[in-house]
Amino acid sequence: MNYICHIIKQYQLNLQGIMKTDFEIAREAKLQPIGDIANRAGIPVDALEHYGKYIAKVSYRLIDEERVKRSHLILVTSITPTKSGNGKTTVSVGLALGMNRIGKNAILTLREPSLGPCFGMKGGAAGGGYAQVLPMEKINLHFTGDFHAVTSANNMISALLDNYIYQHREDGFGMKEVLWRRVLDVNDRNLRNIITGLGGKNDGVVSENGFDITPASEIMAIFCLAESEEDLHRRIGNILLGVTFEGKPFTVNDLGVTGAIVALLHDAIHPNLVQTTENTPAFIHGGPFANIAHGCNSVMATKMAMTFGDYCITEAGFGADLGAEKFFDIKCRKAGIAPKLTVLVATAQALKMHGGVDVEEIKRPNVEGVRRGLANMDKHIANMQAFGQTVVVCLNRFDTDTDEELAIVREHCERLGVGFAINTAFTEGGQGAEDFARLVVENIEQHPSAPLRLMYEDSDSVETKVLKVAQNVYGARGIVLKPAAKKKLSQINALGLEHFPVCIAKTQYSFSEDAKAYGLPTDFDITIRDFVINQGAEMLVAVAGEIMRMPGLPKSPQAERIKVVDGRIEGLS
């Protein structure tokens, strides 16, 4: 009966015109000139580089470290997601709307969407309903060209390296091992492994190579971790491209083109300012994935939001075992920042899936499925608390959820002593997140997070770092290193890079490396098949299981539904 009543209520909302498509809501939103949004945030208008009426870049040189220290950073992460996601971006936008509605100066900061998922499985990544960042179509597509700049910078290095090898081959120069790969912001499995240089003598030197997706590139990681153009220059120069026949490391500095690569990123490094459906300021900048990279927006954008906002809301990709762990152990470690609170997003649908309910049935009422799925949420809560975080669980409500299902989650959180809120910003905008916002502010004021406790020390061995994450965050029994990984570990130690943090590339759909092991898997190992040395980004990527750094397209990609109708783009949501 409760479910029937809820459906009737939802039907009434539909009749009232509250439920509209993302496109309809976005087009009806009254956007303000970006200069007005900057004024509201206290950003000098003369510091803007305009990209049309509603988008502008803001010079990172406005970042004020003293103001950064006084701002309250809020991290939004989630339980293990389903293939349709848990709605972290909608919750992040909704929280920003709700906080501003209750009189708080909150600024949002997010990652830029990648064309790969937009045209592949996921669709757009600008939030949804009445909790969106706008202009949605531009954000989801080419935006200000940052992704193109990162792609161009990466592939310019590839072209210059191949040319260097070609031009100096008769001088005795050669590479025993080339570590640098090309990238493309498209899901293209056919390019994962390729042969280049085929043809005649003038067509280059034949070699094995391959493509990763742009969000997995080291340039993207550097782009998001650099704190200034000078730091960007230093990091790019240190990129390890490979090893010569003499066994010497060969870097971008050795190639002599560091300045040229920085020039390609000169405009892109400045954070992008946009607005929400309720004209809240939002910075969107950088876009590494959290399953194959470190999953956070740029340090510059975060510190920009912290400079001008009393509260800065940011998110880390996928579940907390991936995005949040990397946010703490990589981004916070390097940037010297720490959240005052972490929001853990959950949905009744995801809980049911982790409770053993078939994916095709998770939209139907199933209180026992929700109850069984709480084990997954509990592990994420415990993980965040182990980092010293105060946690608030936010249940992102869908129209198929029943009050009884939501009550189970609320009562469970109360027993754990963890704050709980329901987010309905998707259908109600900021009004649907006011209680959520009050709870977040109350916890920050009365129970802020303890000083950040990182999962491992810089001085730990690389193997120990991976093991600590695998055991303490994933709940694994141990780790297994494949021969290629052991070989790369020897190289890492020989180069003196073992002090770098680790970025584990792993499936986002499970704590384990098995994408179908939902819930809370136990008694498993994490297999590390290789390491990728990101000397410029100053981190080591451990590739776990069968995860691919160049995704493939699904049988029915979202591209089949994207089109231009009457001069407007549709199908990106």
C-alpha positions as CSV (number, residue, x, y, z in Angstrom):
1,M,0.0,0.0,0.0
2,N,2.9,2.4,0.8
3,Y,4.4,1.8,-2.6
4,I,1.0,2.4,-4.3
5,C,0.6,5.7,-2.4
6,H,4.1,6.8,-3.4
7,I,3.4,6.1,-7.1
8,I,0.2,8.1,-6.9
9,K,2.0,11.0,-5.3
10,Q,4.7,10.8,-8.0
11,Y,2.0,10.7,-10.7
12,Q,0.5,13.9,-9.2
13,L,3.9,15.6,-9.4
14,N,4.1,14.6,-13.0
15,L,0.7,16.2,-13.7
16,Q,1.8,19.4,-12.0
17,G,4.7,19.6,-14.5
18,I,7.4,19.2,-11.9
19,M,9.0,16.2,-13.7
20,K,10.5,17.4,-16.9
21,T,13.5,16.2,-18.9
22,D,16.9,17.5,-18.1
23,F,16.9,19.3,-21.4
24,E,13.6,21.0,-20.7
25,I,14.8,22.1,-17.2
26,A,18.1,23.3,-18.6
27,R,16.5,25.3,-21.3
28,E,14.0,26.9,-19.0
29,A,16.6,28.0,-16.5
30,K,17.3,31.7,-16.4
31,L,21.1,31.9,-16.8
32,Q,22.8,35.0,-15.6
33,P,25.8,36.6,-17.4
34,I,29.0,35.0,-16.1
35,G,30.2,38.4,-14.9
36,D,27.3,38.5,-12.5
37,I,28.1,35.1,-11.2
38,A,31.7,36.1,-10.6
39,N,30.5,39.3,-8.8
40,R,28.3,37.2,-6.5
41,A,31.4,35.1,-5.6
42,G,33.6,38.1,-5.1
43,I,35.7,37.3,-8.2
44,P,37.1,40.4,-10.0
45,V,35.3,40.6,-13.4
46,D,38.5,41.8,-15.0
47,A,40.1,38.5,-14.1
48,L,37.7,36.6,-16.4
49,E,38.5,35.2,-19.8
50,H,35.1,34.9,-21.4
51,Y,34.0,31.9,-23.5
52,G,30.6,33.2,-24.5
53,K,28.0,34.7,-22.2
54,Y,27.9,32.0,-19.5
55,I,31.4,30.5,-19.3
56,A,34.7,32.0,-18.3
57,K,38.1,31.0,-17.2
58,V,39.5,32.5,-14.0
59,S,43.2,33.1,-13.5
60,Y,44.5,30.6,-11.0
61,R,46.8,33.3,-9.7
62,L,43.8,34.6,-7.7
63,I,44.1,31.7,-5.3
64,D,44.8,32.9,-1.8
65,E,46.3,30.2,0.4
66,E,45.3,32.0,3.6
67,R,41.7,32.0,2.6
68,V,42.0,28.4,1.5
69,K,42.9,27.5,5.1
70,R,39.8,29.2,6.4
71,S,37.3,27.5,4.0
72,H,35.4,24.4,4.8
73,L,36.0,21.6,2.3
74,I,33.3,19.0,1.8
75,L,33.9,15.8,-0.1
76,V,31.0,13.9,-1.9
77,T,31.6,10.2,-2.6
78,S,29.4,7.1,-2.7
79,I,28.9,3.5,-2.0
80,T,29.8,1.1,-4.8
81,P,27.8,2.3,-7.8
82,T,25.6,0.5,-10.2
83,K,26.2,0.9,-14.0
84,S,23.7,3.8,-13.9
85,G,25.7,5.5,-11.1
86,N,24.4,6.8,-7.7
87,G,24.0,10.4,-8.6
88,K,27.0,12.0,-6.9
89,T,27.0,15.0,-9.2
90,T,23.3,15.6,-8.6
91,V,23.8,15.4,-4.9
92,S,26.9,17.7,-5.1
93,V,25.0,20.3,-7.1
94,G,21.9,19.9,-4.8
95,L,24.0,20.4,-1.7
96,A,25.5,23.6,-3.2
97,L,22.0,24.8,-4.0
98,G,20.7,23.9,-0.5
99,M,23.5,25.6,1.3
100,N,23.1,28.8,-0.6
101,R,19.3,28.7,0.1
102,I,20.0,28.6,3.9
103,G,22.4,31.6,3.6
104,K,25.8,29.9,3.3
105,N,28.4,31.0,0.8
106,A,29.1,27.6,-0.9
107,I,30.9,27.1,-4.2
108,L,30.8,23.9,-6.2
109,T,33.7,22.3,-8.0
110,L,33.5,19.3,-10.3
111,R,35.4,17.4,-13.0
112,E,34.8,18.0,-16.7
113,P,32.9,15.2,-18.5
114,S,34.8,13.0,-21.0
115,L,33.4,12.4,-24.5
116,G,34.1,8.7,-24.0
117,P,31.3,8.1,-21.5
118,C,29.1,10.8,-22.9
119,F,28.9,9.0,-26.3
120,G,29.3,5.6,-24.7
121,M,27.4,4.1,-21.8
122,K,26.9,6.9,-19.3
123,G,25.7,9.9,-21.2
124,G,26.3,13.4,-19.8
125,A,27.8,14.3,-16.5
126,A,26.4,17.7,-15.5
127,G,23.9,16.6,-12.8
128,G,20.2,16.1,-13.5
129,G,16.7,17.5,-13.0
130,Y,16.7,20.7,-11.1
131,A,20.3,20.1,-9.9
132,Q,22.4,20.7,-12.9
133,V,25.4,22.8,-13.9
134,L,24.8,24.9,-17.0
135,P,25.1,25.4,-20.0
136,M,24.8,21.6,-20.0
137,E,25.4,20.9,-23.7
138,K,28.7,22.9,-23.8
139,I,29.9,21.4,-20.5
140,N,29.3,17.8,-21.8
141,L,30.9,18.5,-25.2
142,H,33.9,20.6,-26.0
143,F,33.5,23.2,-23.2
144,T,36.6,25.4,-23.2
145,G,38.8,22.9,-25.0
146,D,40.7,21.7,-21.9
147,F,40.3,18.0,-22.9
148,H,41.5,18.8,-26.4
149,A,44.5,20.6,-25.0
150,V,45.4,17.7,-22.8
151,T,45.0,15.2,-25.7
152,S,47.1,17.4,-28.0
153,A,49.8,17.9,-25.4
154,N,50.1,14.1,-24.9
155,N,50.1,13.3,-28.6
156,M,52.5,16.1,-29.4
157,I,55.0,14.4,-27.0
158,S,54.4,11.1,-28.9
159,A,55.1,12.7,-32.2
160,L,58.2,14.5,-31.0
161,L,59.5,11.4,-29.4
162,D,59.0,9.3,-32.5
163,N,60.7,12.0,-34.5
164,Y,63.6,12.2,-32.1
165,I,64.2,8.4,-32.4
166,Y,63.8,8.6,-36.2
167,Q,66.2,11.6,-36.6
168,H,68.9,10.2,-34.3
169,R,68.8,6.6,-35.2
170,E,72.0,6.8,-37.3
171,D,73.7,8.5,-34.4
172,G,73.4,5.4,-32.3
173,F,70.4,6.6,-30.3
174,G,67.7,4.2,-29.6
175,M,65.1,3.3,-26.9
176,K,65.2,-0.1,-25.3
177,E,61.7,0.6,-23.8
178,V,59.2,3.3,-24.7
179,L,56.7,3.9,-21.8
180,W,54.7,6.7,-23.3
181,R,51.4,6.0,-25.0
182,R,49.0,8.0,-27.1
183,V,45.6,9.1,-25.9
184,L,42.2,9.8,-27.4
185,D,39.0,11.0,-25.6
186,V,36.9,8.4,-27.3
187,N,36.2,4.8,-26.2
188,D,38.0,2.9,-28.9
189,R,39.1,-0.7,-28.0
190,N,40.7,-1.2,-31.4
191,L,43.4,1.3,-30.5
192,R,44.4,-0.3,-27.2
193,N,47.4,-2.0,-28.9
194,I,48.8,-0.9,-32.3
195,I,51.9,-1.0,-34.5
196,T,53.2,2.4,-35.7
197,G,55.8,3.3,-38.4
198,L,54.7,0.8,-41.0
199,G,55.5,1.6,-44.6
200,G,58.7,2.8,-46.2
201,K,62.0,4.1,-44.6
202,N,60.6,7.6,-44.5
203,D,57.5,6.6,-42.6
204,G,59.2,6.3,-39.2
205,V,60.6,3.5,-37.0
206,V,58.3,0.5,-36.6
207,S,57.3,0.0,-33.0
208,E,54.6,-1.3,-30.7
209,N,52.4,1.3,-29.1
210,G,48.8,1.9,-28.0
211,F,46.2,4.4,-26.9
212,D,44.7,5.1,-23.4
213,I,41.7,7.3,-23.0
214,T,42.5,11.0,-22.3
215,P,41.3,10.9,-18.6
216,A,43.8,8.2,-17.9
217,S,46.8,10.1,-19.3
218,E,49.6,11.4,-17.2
219,I,49.2,14.8,-18.7
220,M,45.6,14.9,-17.2
221,A,47.0,13.8,-13.8
222,I,49.6,16.5,-14.0
223,F,47.0,19.0,-15.1
224,C,44.9,18.3,-12.1
225,L,47.7,18.1,-9.5
226,A,49.8,21.1,-10.6
227,E,49.4,24.2,-8.4
228,S,50.9,26.7,-10.8
229,E,52.2,27.0,-14.3
230,E,55.7,26.8,-12.9
231,D,54.8,23.5,-11.2
232,L,53.2,22.3,-14.4
233,H,56.4,23.0,-16.3
234,R,58.5,21.1,-13.7
235,R,56.2,18.1,-13.7
236,I,55.9,17.9,-17.5
237,G,59.7,18.1,-17.8
238,N,60.0,15.1,-15.4
239,I,57.7,12.8,-17.4
240,L,59.5,9.5,-18.0
241,L,59.2,8.6,-21.7
242,G,61.3,5.4,-21.6
243,V,64.7,3.9,-21.2
244,T,67.6,4.1,-23.7
245,F,69.7,1.2,-24.9
246,E,72.3,2.4,-22.3
247,G,69.7,1.9,-19.5
248,K,69.3,5.7,-18.9
249,P,65.9,7.2,-18.2
250,F,64.7,9.5,-21.0
251,T,62.4,12.4,-20.1
252,V,60.5,15.3,-21.7
253,N,63.3,17.5,-20.5
254,D,65.8,15.3,-22.4
255,L,63.6,15.6,-25.5
256,G,64.0,19.4,-25.1
257,V,60.3,20.3,-25.7
258,T,58.9,21.0,-22.2
259,G,58.2,24.7,-23.0
260,A,56.2,23.7,-26.1
261,I,54.0,21.3,-24.2
262,V,53.3,23.9,-21.4
263,A,52.4,26.3,-24.2
264,L,49.7,23.9,-25.4
265,L,48.2,24.0,-21.8
266,H,48.8,27.7,-21.1
267,D,45.2,28.7,-21.4
268,A,43.7,25.4,-20.2
269,I,45.2,25.4,-16.7
270,H,42.9,28.2,-15.5
271,P,39.7,26.9,-13.9
272,N,36.4,27.2,-15.7
273,L,33.5,29.2,-14.0
274,V,29.9,28.3,-14.8
275,Q,26.7,28.3,-12.8
276,T,24.0,25.9,-11.5
277,T,20.2,25.9,-12.3
278,E,19.9,28.3,-9.4
279,N,22.9,30.5,-10.4
280,T,25.2,29.1,-7.8
281,P,28.9,29.6,-8.8
282,A,30.6,26.4,-9.9
283,F,34.1,25.6,-11.1
284,I,34.5,22.7,-13.5
285,H,38.1,21.8,-14.3
286,G,40.1,18.6,-15.2
287,G,38.6,15.1,-15.6
288,P,40.6,12.0,-14.6
289,F,38.5,8.9,-14.1
290,A,38.6,7.3,-10.6
291,N,38.8,3.7,-11.8
292,I,41.9,4.1,-13.9
293,A,43.3,7.5,-12.6
294,H,43.0,9.6,-9.5
295,G,39.4,10.7,-10.0
296,C,39.4,14.3,-8.8
297,N,39.0,17.8,-10.3
298,S,42.0,20.0,-10.4
299,V,43.8,21.3,-7.3
300,M,43.6,24.8,-8.8
301,A,39.8,24.6,-9.1
302,T,39.4,23.3,-5.5
303,K,41.6,26.0,-4.1
304,M,39.9,28.6,-6.2
305,A,36.5,27.6,-4.8
306,M,38.0,27.6,-1.3
307,T,39.4,31.1,-1.9
308,F,36.0,32.6,-2.7
309,G,33.7,30.3,-0.8
310,D,33.2,29.7,2.9
311,Y,32.3,26.2,1.9
312,C,33.7,24.2,-1.1
313,I,31.8,21.2,-2.3
314,T,33.7,18.7,-4.4
315,E,33.3,15.1,-5.5
316,A,35.5,12.1,-6.1
317,G,34.6,9.6,-8.8
318,F,32.9,6.3,-8.4
319,G,32.7,4.6,-5.0
320,A,34.7,5.7,-2.0
321,D,37.1,2.7,-2.3
322,L,38.4,4.4,-5.5
323,G,37.7,8.1,-5.7
324,A,37.7,9.0,-2.0
325,E,40.8,6.9,-1.2
326,K,42.7,8.6,-4.0
327,F,41.4,12.0,-3.0
328,F,42.9,11.5,0.4
329,D,46.1,9.6,-0.3
330,I,47.0,11.5,-3.5
331,K,45.3,14.9,-3.8
332,C,45.1,15.9,-0.1
333,R,48.6,14.5,0.5
334,K,50.1,16.6,-2.2
335,A,47.9,19.8,-2.0
336,G,47.9,20.0,1.8
337,I,44.1,20.1,2.1
338,A,41.6,18.0,4.0
339,P,37.8,17.8,4.1
340,K,35.8,18.9,7.2
341,L,33.2,16.3,6.3
342,T,32.5,13.5,3.8
343,V,29.1,12.9,2.3
344,L,28.5,9.2,1.3
345,V,25.8,9.0,-1.4
346,A,23.6,5.9,-1.5
347,T,20.5,4.9,-3.4
348,A,17.9,2.3,-2.5
349,Q,18.5,0.7,-6.0
350,A,22.2,0.3,-5.4
351,L,21.7,-1.1,-1.9
352,K,19.2,-3.7,-3.4
353,M,21.8,-4.7,-6.0
354,H,24.4,-5.2,-3.3
355,G,21.8,-7.1,-1.3
356,G,21.6,-9.7,-4.0
357,V,18.6,-8.4,-6.0
358,D,18.8,-8.9,-9.7
359,V,19.7,-5.7,-11.5
360,E,16.5,-5.9,-13.6
361,E,14.5,-5.9,-10.3
362,I,16.1,-3.2,-8.3
363,K,13.4,-0.6,-9.2
364,R,10.8,-2.8,-7.5
365,P,10.2,-2.6,-3.7
366,N,12.3,-5.0,-1.8
367,V,13.0,-4.0,1.9
368,E,15.0,-7.2,2.6
369,G,17.3,-6.4,-0.4
370,V,17.9,-3.0,1.0
371,R,18.6,-4.4,4.4
372,R,21.1,-6.9,3.0
373,G,22.8,-4.3,0.9
374,L,23.7,-2.2,4.0
375,A,26.8,-4.2,4.5
376,N,28.3,-2.5,1.4
377,M,27.5,1.0,2.8
378,D,28.8,0.1,6.2
379,K,32.2,-0.8,4.8
380,H,32.4,2.5,3.0
381,I,31.4,4.3,6.2
382,A,34.1,2.5,8.2
383,N,36.7,3.3,5.5
384,M,35.9,7.0,5.6
385,Q,36.0,7.0,9.4
386,A,39.4,5.3,9.3
387,F,40.7,8.4,7.4
388,G,39.4,10.5,10.3
389,Q,36.3,11.7,8.5
390,T,33.0,12.7,9.9
391,V,30.4,11.0,7.6
392,V,26.9,12.0,6.6
393,V,25.0,9.5,4.5
394,C,22.8,11.1,1.8
395,L,20.2,8.9,0.2
396,N,19.5,10.2,-3.3
397,R,15.8,9.5,-3.7
398,F,14.4,8.0,-6.9
399,D,10.7,8.0,-7.7
400,T,10.5,4.2,-7.3
401,D,11.8,4.3,-3.7
402,T,9.3,3.5,-0.9
403,D,9.1,5.2,2.5
404,E,9.7,1.9,4.1
405,E,13.0,1.3,2.2
406,L,14.2,4.8,3.1
407,A,13.3,4.3,6.8
408,I,15.4,1.2,6.9
409,V,18.5,3.2,5.9
410,R,17.7,6.1,8.2
411,E,17.2,3.8,11.2
412,H,20.4,1.9,10.4
413,C,22.4,5.2,10.2
414,E,20.9,6.3,13.5
415,R,22.1,3.1,15.2
416,L,25.6,3.7,13.7
417,G,25.6,7.3,15.0
418,V,26.0,8.6,11.4
419,G,24.1,11.6,10.1
420,F,21.4,10.8,7.5
421,A,19.6,13.0,5.0
422,I,17.4,12.5,1.9
423,N,18.2,14.4,-1.2
424,T,15.3,15.4,-3.5
425,A,17.1,18.2,-5.4
426,F,16.5,16.4,-8.6
427,T,12.8,17.2,-8.5
428,E,12.8,20.2,-6.1
429,G,16.1,22.0,-6.7
430,G,17.7,23.6,-3.7
431,Q,14.5,23.4,-1.6
432,G,14.9,19.6,-1.7
433,A,18.3,19.8,-0.2
434,E,17.8,22.3,2.6
435,D,17.6,19.8,5.4
436,F,20.6,18.0,3.9
437,A,22.5,21.3,3.9
438,R,21.6,22.1,7.5
439,L,22.8,18.6,8.6
440,V,26.1,19.1,6.8
441,V,26.6,22.6,8.3
442,E,25.7,21.3,11.8
443,N,28.2,18.5,11.6
444,I,31.0,20.7,10.4
445,E,30.3,23.2,13.2
446,Q,29.9,20.6,16.0
447,H,31.6,17.5,14.8
448,P,34.2,18.3,12.1
449,S,36.5,15.6,10.8
450,A,39.6,14.8,12.7
451,P,43.0,15.6,11.2
452,L,43.4,13.5,8.0
453,R,44.8,10.0,8.6
454,L,46.4,8.7,5.4
455,M,46.4,5.0,4.5
456,Y,50.2,4.7,4.2
457,E,53.4,6.6,4.7
458,D,55.6,8.0,1.9
459,S,58.4,5.9,3.2
460,D,56.5,2.6,2.8
461,S,57.6,0.4,0.0
462,V,55.4,0.4,-3.1
463,E,54.2,-3.1,-2.4
464,T,53.3,-2.2,1.2
465,K,51.3,0.8,0.0
466,V,49.3,-1.3,-2.4
467,L,48.8,-4.0,0.3
468,K,47.6,-1.5,2.8
469,V,45.0,-0.1,0.5
470,A,43.9,-3.6,-0.7
471,Q,43.5,-5.0,2.8
472,N,42.2,-1.9,4.7
473,V,40.0,-0.3,2.1
474,Y,39.0,-3.1,-0.2
475,G,39.0,-5.8,2.5
476,A,41.3,-8.1,0.4
477,R,43.2,-11.0,1.8
478,G,46.4,-9.9,0.1
479,I,47.9,-9.0,-3.3
480,V,49.4,-11.0,-6.1
481,L,52.1,-9.4,-8.2
482,K,52.4,-10.6,-11.8
483,P,55.9,-10.9,-13.4
484,A,55.4,-7.6,-15.4
485,A,54.5,-5.8,-12.1
486,K,57.6,-7.3,-10.3
487,K,59.8,-6.1,-13.2
488,K,58.3,-2.6,-13.1
489,L,58.8,-2.5,-9.3
490,S,62.5,-3.2,-9.8
491,Q,62.6,-0.3,-12.3
492,I,60.7,2.0,-9.8
493,N,63.2,1.2,-7.1
494,A,66.2,1.7,-9.4
495,L,64.8,5.2,-10.3
496,G,64.3,6.1,-6.7
497,L,60.5,6.6,-7.1
498,E,59.2,4.3,-4.4
499,H,58.2,7.4,-2.2
500,F,55.4,8.3,-4.6
501,P,51.8,7.5,-3.7
502,V,50.0,4.7,-5.5
503,C,46.9,5.0,-7.7
504,I,45.2,1.6,-8.0
505,A,43.3,1.1,-11.3
506,K,40.5,-1.3,-10.5
507,T,36.9,-2.0,-11.5
508,Q,34.5,0.5,-9.9
509,Y,31.6,-2.1,-9.5
510,S,33.1,-4.1,-6.6
511,F,35.5,-3.8,-3.7
512,S,37.3,-6.7,-5.4
513,E,38.8,-6.9,-8.9
514,D,35.7,-8.9,-10.0
515,A,33.2,-6.5,-11.5
516,K,30.3,-8.9,-10.7
517,A,31.2,-9.5,-7.0
518,Y,28.6,-7.1,-5.5
519,G,27.9,-6.4,-1.9
520,L,30.7,-7.1,0.5
521,P,33.0,-9.7,-1.0
522,T,35.4,-11.6,1.2
523,D,38.4,-14.0,0.9
524,F,39.8,-12.5,-2.3
525,D,43.2,-11.2,-3.5
526,I,43.9,-8.2,-5.6
527,T,46.1,-9.1,-8.6
528,I,48.5,-6.3,-9.8
529,R,49.4,-7.1,-13.4
530,D,51.5,-4.0,-14.0
531,F,52.7,-0.6,-12.8
532,V,52.6,2.6,-14.8
533,I,55.3,5.1,-13.8
534,N,53.9,8.7,-13.7
535,Q,57.1,10.4,-12.8
536,G,55.8,13.9,-13.7
537,A,52.5,13.4,-11.9
538,E,54.5,11.9,-9.0
539,M,52.4,8.8,-8.5
540,L,52.5,5.2,-9.5
541,V,49.5,3.5,-11.2
542,A,49.0,-0.1,-10.1
543,V,46.9,-1.9,-12.7
544,A,44.6,-4.4,-11.0
545,G,42.8,-7.4,-12.5
546,E,41.4,-6.9,-16.0
547,I,40.8,-3.2,-15.9
548,M,41.4,-1.4,-19.2
549,R,42.9,2.1,-19.5
550,M,41.1,2.5,-22.8
551,P,37.4,1.6,-22.4
552,G,35.3,0.0,-25.1
553,L,31.8,1.0,-26.3
554,P,28.7,-1.0,-25.3
555,K,26.4,-2.8,-27.8
556,S,24.1,0.2,-27.9
557,P,26.2,3.4,-27.2
558,Q,24.6,6.6,-26.1
559,A,25.8,8.1,-29.5
560,E,22.8,6.4,-31.1
561,R,20.6,8.8,-29.2
562,I,22.5,12.0,-29.6
563,K,21.2,14.3,-32.3
564,V,20.6,17.9,-33.2
565,V,16.9,18.9,-33.4
566,D,15.8,22.3,-34.4
567,G,19.3,23.6,-33.8
568,R,19.5,22.1,-30.3
569,I,21.6,19.1,-29.2
570,E,19.6,16.3,-27.5
571,G,20.5,13.0,-26.0
572,L,23.4,14.0,-23.8
573,S,21.6,13.5,-20.5
